Amino acid sequence: MKIIKLHIVFVIMTLISTRTFAQQITWGEDPRANSKNAYFMTIGENESGIYILSHSSRKKDITRFAIEHYNHDLFFLNSKSIRQRGQKLLKIQTLNNNLFFAMGPSSQKSGLQTITGYLIDSRLEDYSKQIALMKLHVESHNQDYFFKIKSAPNFDKIGVLGFVDNTQQKGKNVYYNLFDENLDTIVARNFLLNLEFDENNISEVFIDKNGNFYLTIEYSNEKIKIGEGRYTTELIYCNLKTNQIIHIPITDKGFRVRDVNFTSDDSMNVVFASGFFGAEINEYQKGIFQIGIDEQTGKIEINTFTDIPITFVSDVLGEKYSNKGTLLNNFYIKKIVRTTDNRSILIAERYFTDTYFDQYWMNGVPLSISHRLYHYDEIILICLDTLGSISWNKVIQKKQASQDDYGYFSSILIGVSPDYISILYNDRMSRSKDVLQYRVSKDGDIKTDILLPAEEVYTFIIPIEGKQTGYDRIVVPVLRDREYSIIKITYNNKSIP
């Protein structure tokens, strides 16, 4: 086993209190100094420190990677490189005393297909466990199959779902194995789902604290005209206590789910499936639905559909467009937060891409080259109660655009603390180019401040690589004066003044 020795080159660890009030920032080392890889992602944190995933497969399957271990002050400790031939990374996370990751087939083929789970001790020295989490028997190359892995909200359970075409009947066989944090089996079940779909049709998967699983599937019937029920989104869930798998359409005919996300409310013991819906005949997001399912009984307790107010559409798009009948579109849910008074705060961001063409001359011949523009724009926040009434709604006007980089420095990073929600992003379109922070209370009060002022430390956060690692902490890689680093943001959890 190779241990990379601790070395610090031109790095000084500092603890900086920002000029405002809400947080402390701990600066760490450049992770790229300890790795040959180009991309990083925060895995999580436990008592032994902070863990970062290092890889070089941007927007592709990760087949080789390294796990990097830092102490809580972000000093590099050691690293473990991992590669399993013919396997790709499906899941990685920290647990209380170790780390878990799962590997699965990197290509479609027939025969026995296995998902393997690994536990590594917190020092990254030894594998404490290695087991087959699931095995699927695939009879032919034409038989579609895939896996999904999710953890329960408190990370004490890991659910593995396997889907494979049923060769005798239409639909898929669904296999579900549930494990505890020691990878000991809790439940193993299988069902027949009478729906024809593939992996791309599944928009979201969720495991609740009891181990019940939930997912949404969208499929279409090309024989039906758009506007008359061509698209159907099914809410599918399995209640282990009743040993039933239930699937029901979310919207009526002529309407379509535009985005969906799951969250749970421990005080109510209810799982919420929430999202946007709109008419099939256009791309508009007309309203918000929320469906609440009792975790114990599997009964649907809440079922509301609420139109987004036109006045709010005007706030987001401008009166000129709302007067023409234009509604919201291209908004994707980033997070849904449940409040202590049993309300849901939906946070969504507008995202779309453009392609444009440039022409240049070479040896007297005109040539054309295409470019992809990535747009990450307005953020909307909508708070709903359990009856579907909108308590408040807010818009954060933001414009971000980048070319041919998948929006690497764009989008937002969200942290949820006991007293407020923090929304961080790079203000790249303004002259200042600061890193901004919006703090939102459960009642919709918003406070704006500069998290990292460009005049002091010219820095970009990398939202796609960041993650909340504790109830008051976020760890995110950053680009600081053209040098990469890691920072930990620790909030003091005081209410917004």
HUQUICOR-V875741 format. One record per residue. SS is DSSP state (a for helix, b for strand, c for the rest). PSI is psi in whole degrees, 0 to 359 (* if undefined). D_CENTER is the distance of its C-alpha to the mean C-alpha in Angstrom with 1 decimal. Layout:
[[SS;PSI;D_CENTER] [SS;PSI;D_CENTER]]
//
This chain:
[[c;130;32.8] [c;125;32.3] [c;124;31.5] [c;123;30.8] [c;149;33.0] [c;126;31.9] [c;138;32.9] [c;118;32.4] [c;116;33.6] [c;34;33.9] [c;129;31.2] [c;123;32.1] [c;127;29.9] [c;149;30.1] [b;114;29.0] [b;125;28.8] [b;126;28.8] [c;161;27.7] [c;345;30.5] [c;272;29.2] [c;332;28.5] [c;346;25.1] [b;166;23.9] [b;148;25.1] [b;124;23.7] [b;124;24.4] [b;137;24.8] [c;192;24.5] [c;170;25.6] [c;112;24.7] [a;333;22.5] [a;344;23.9] [a;340;27.4] [a;9;26.6] [c;152;24.9] [c;356;25.8] [c;165;22.2] [c;340;20.6] [b;148;16.9] [b;156;15.3] [b;136;12.2] [b;124;12.5] [b;309;12.6] [b;194;14.1] [b;145;17.5] [b;193;20.4] [c;335;24.2] [c;349;24.9] [b;202;22.6] [b;142;19.4] [b;138;17.9] [b;136;16.5] [b;129;15.6] [b;128;17.9] [b;176;18.1] [c;24;19.6] [c;69;17.7] [c;120;15.9] [c;24;14.3] [c;172;16.3] [c;138;16.4] [c;111;16.8] [c;338;20.3] [b;142;21.5] [b;174;19.9] [b;147;20.9] [b;123;19.8] [b;137;21.2] [b;126;22.5] [b;153;23.3] [c;181;25.2] [c;347;24.0] [c;12;25.9] [c;29;23.9] [c;133;27.0] [b;133;26.3] [b;301;27.7] [b;177;27.2] [b;152;25.1] [b;121;24.9] [b;140;24.6] [b;134;23.6] [b;127;24.3] [c;115;25.1] [c;135;26.9] [c;11;25.7] [b;151;22.4] [b;156;18.8] [b;127;16.0] [b;330;13.9] [b;142;12.5] [b;139;13.4] [b;160;13.5] [b;148;16.2] [c;183;18.6] [c;317;21.5] [c;359;24.0] [b;191;22.4] [b;151;19.4] [b;138;18.2] [b;157;17.1] [b;140;17.7] [b;144;19.2] [b;177;20.1] [b;137;22.3] [c;352;21.5] [c;156;23.7] [c;130;24.9] [c;167;28.3] [c;173;30.6] [b;196;31.7] [b;121;30.1] [b;130;26.3] [b;138;24.9] [b;125;21.6] [b;133;22.7] [b;143;21.3] [b;140;22.3] [b;130;22.9] [b;139;23.9] [b;161;25.8] [c;341;24.5] [c;2;27.0] [c;34;25.7] [c;316;29.2] [c;151;29.3] [b;119;27.5] [b;342;28.3] [b;145;27.2] [b;116;26.5] [b;160;26.5] [b;114;25.7] [b;329;22.9] [b;146;23.8] [b;132;26.3] [b;135;26.6] [b;112;30.0] [b;120;29.7] [c;329;33.1] [c;166;32.9] [c;337;31.0] [c;353;30.7] [c;117;28.9] [c;140;25.1] [b;156;22.9] [b;168;19.3] [b;154;17.4] [b;138;14.1] [b;130;13.4] [b;154;11.6] [b;153;12.8] [c;159;14.3] [c;327;13.2] [c;12;16.1] [c;20;15.5] [c;358;19.0] [b;146;18.4] [b;123;16.8] [b;135;17.0] [b;124;17.7] [b;133;18.2] [b;134;20.5] [b;131;21.6] [b;140;24.9] [b;135;27.4] [c;117;30.3] [c;345;33.3] [c;327;35.7] [c;163;34.0] [c;139;31.5] [c;194;27.9] [b;144;25.9] [b;130;26.5] [b;123;23.5] [b;137;23.7] [b;120;21.9] [b;132;22.4] [b;133;21.4] [b;155;22.0] [b;183;22.4] [c;350;21.4] [c;7;24.6] [c;31;23.6] [c;139;26.5] [b;132;26.3] [b;312;26.1] [b;145;26.0] [b;116;26.5] [b;162;26.7] [b;150;27.0] [b;163;27.3] [b;125;28.2] [b;115;26.1] [c;58;28.3] [c;142;25.9] [c;116;25.7] [c;167;22.3] [c;184;20.3] [a;324;16.8] [a;342;15.9] [a;345;17.0] [b;119;14.3] [b;333;11.5] [b;144;9.9] [b;142;11.1] [b;144;11.7] [b;126;14.3] [c;180;16.3] [c;342;18.5] [c;356;21.4] [c;359;19.7] [c;145;19.8] [b;154;17.3] [b;145;16.0] [b;162;14.8] [b;139;15.5] [b;130;17.5] [b;131;19.0] [b;163;22.3] [b;153;25.2] [c;103;29.0] [c;348;30.6] [c;347;33.9] [c;139;32.9] [c;149;33.0] [c;131;30.1] [c;349;30.6] [c;14;32.2] [c;30;29.3] [c;321;28.2] [b;134;24.5] [b;132;23.5] [b;120;20.2] [b;134;20.8] [b;120;19.2] [b;131;19.9] [b;154;20.1] [b;122;22.2] [b;114;24.1] [c;331;25.5] [c;320;28.3] [c;350;29.7] [c;42;28.7] [b;143;27.8] [b;125;25.2] [b;137;25.0] [b;131;23.9] [b;147;24.6] [b;143;24.0] [c;315;22.0] [c;163;24.0] [c;167;27.7] [c;141;29.2] [c;350;28.9] [b;162;25.4] [b;140;22.0] [b;130;18.4] [b;339;16.6] [b;154;13.0] [b;150;11.9] [b;152;9.7] [b;148;11.0] [b;168;12.1] [b;155;15.4] [b;107;18.5] [c;329;20.5] [c;331;23.6] [c;347;23.8] [c;45;22.5] [b;137;20.7] [b;131;17.4] [b;129;16.3] [b;116;15.1] [b;150;14.8] [b;185;14.6] [b;151;16.9] [b;160;20.0] [b;177;22.8] [b;150;25.9] [c;331;25.9] [c;352;28.4] [c;180;26.2] [c;8;22.7] [c;149;22.9] [b;99;20.5] [c;324;23.4] [b;188;22.0] [b;136;19.5] [b;155;19.8] [b;129;19.0] [b;121;20.1] [b;127;20.7] [b;126;21.6] [b;125;23.8] [c;332;22.5] [c;313;26.1] [c;340;27.8] [c;6;25.2] [c;146;26.8] [b;115;25.2] [b;334;26.1] [b;136;24.5] [b;93;24.4] [b;144;24.3] [b;123;24.0] [b;125;24.5] [b;142;25.4] [c;126;24.0] [c;140;27.2] [a;326;28.9] [a;324;29.7] [a;322;26.0] [a;319;25.6] [a;322;28.5] [a;324;26.9] [a;310;23.9] [a;337;25.8] [c;150;29.3] [a;328;32.3] [a;315;33.5] [a;321;30.7] [a;327;30.5] [a;335;34.2] [c;359;33.9] [c;7;31.7] [c;134;28.4] [c;182;25.3] [b;148;21.7] [c;163;19.8] [c;23;16.8] [b;135;14.6] [b;135;11.0] [b;125;9.4] [b;324;7.1] [b;150;8.0] [b;125;11.2] [b;129;13.5] [b;135;16.6] [c;169;19.7] [c;343;22.8] [c;29;24.8] [c;41;22.7] [c;162;21.1] [b;131;17.6] [b;113;16.3] [b;125;14.0] [b;121;12.5] [b;153;12.1] [b;142;12.8] [b;127;15.3] [b;135;14.6] [b;164;17.2] [b;152;19.1] [b;150;22.9] [b;130;25.3] [b;162;28.6] [b;136;31.5] [b;150;33.8] [b;135;37.3] [b;166;39.3] [b;138;42.6] [b;121;43.5] [c;37;47.1] [c;7;48.0] [b;129;45.4] [b;131;42.5] [b;150;39.1] [b;140;35.8] [b;139;32.4] [b;150;29.1] [b;145;26.3] [b;125;22.7] [b;132;21.7] [b;122;18.1] [b;127;18.1] [b;109;15.7] [b;229;17.8] [b;147;18.3] [b;132;16.1] [b;146;17.2] [b;125;17.2] [b;127;18.9] [b;123;20.1] [b;144;21.5] [c;181;23.7] [c;346;24.1] [c;357;26.8] [c;1;24.6] [c;139;26.4] [b;116;24.7] [b;319;25.5] [b;159;24.5] [b;144;22.5] [b;155;21.9] [b;137;21.1] [b;112;20.4] [c;117;22.0] [c;141;20.3] [c;125;21.0] [b;132;19.4] [b;139;20.6] [b;163;20.8] [b;128;22.4] [c;30;21.6] [c;13;18.9] [c;18;15.7] [c;42;15.3] [c;321;14.9] [c;10;16.1] [c;183;14.8] [c;193;12.1] [c;159;11.4] [b;129;10.5] [b;133;10.6] [b;139;12.7] [b;117;14.3] [c;172;17.8] [c;334;20.6] [c;342;22.2] [c;168;19.8] [b;133;16.4] [b;132;16.1] [b;119;14.7] [b;142;15.5] [b;162;16.1] [b;123;18.8] [c;75;21.7] [c;342;22.7] [c;345;24.8] [c;174;27.3] [c;325;30.2] [c;321;29.0] [c;43;25.6] [c;165;24.6] [b;117;21.2] [b;155;21.0] [b;130;19.7] [b;127;19.7] [b;124;20.2] [b;126;20.1] [c;170;22.0] [c;344;21.7] [c;8;24.6] [c;7;23.2] [c;134;25.2] [b;132;23.6] [b;131;24.9] [b;137;24.3] [b;168;25.1] [b;116;24.9] [b;311;22.9] [b;100;24.2] [c;132;27.3] [c;331;28.0] [c;338;31.7] [c;310;31.3] [c;103;28.5] [c;102;27.2] [b;141;23.6] [b;132;20.3] [b;160;17.0] [c;89;14.3] [a;321;11.1] [a;340;9.0] [a;354;10.8] [c;166;10.8] [b;149;9.7] [b;127;11.5] [b;352;14.0] [b;180;16.4] [c;341;17.5] [c;23;18.8] [b;141;17.3] [b;137;14.8] [b;129;15.3] [b;134;14.7] [b;149;16.7] [b;161;19.0] [b;115;21.8] [b;112;25.0] [c;46;28.2] [c;14;27.1] [b;137;26.4] [b;150;23.1] [b;182;22.4] [b;141;20.0] [b;151;20.1] [b;125;19.5] [b;120;19.5] [b;121;21.2] [b;151;21.7] [c;355;25.0] [c;29;23.7] [c;144;26.6] [c;157;26.4] [c;128;26.6] [c;*;30.3]]
//
